[in-house]
Amino acid sequence: MSILLYLIPIALVLGLIGLAGFIWALKTGQYDDLDGAARRILIDEDNED
């Protein structure tokens, strides 16, 4: 039972780190162009000179 005194704060800290990372990704524009990567993979760029 005393292990919960360690695991609960560790889980909360890891959750806050994940939330902070997600908010950082939103603020820096990581999710702005969701369709661009999906379309870029279909573009054929064979430049055989």
RATA-V778761 format. One line per field, one symbol per residue. ss: DSSP state (@ for helix, = for strand, . for the rest). phi: phi as a letter, one per 20 degrees, with the letter a starting at -180 (. if undefined). Layout:
BEGIN
ss = ???
phi = ???
END
This chain:
BEGIN
ss = ...@@@@@@@@@@@@@@@@@@@@@@@@......@@@@@@@.........
phi = .ffffefffffffffffffffffffffenfdfdfefffeffefededee
END
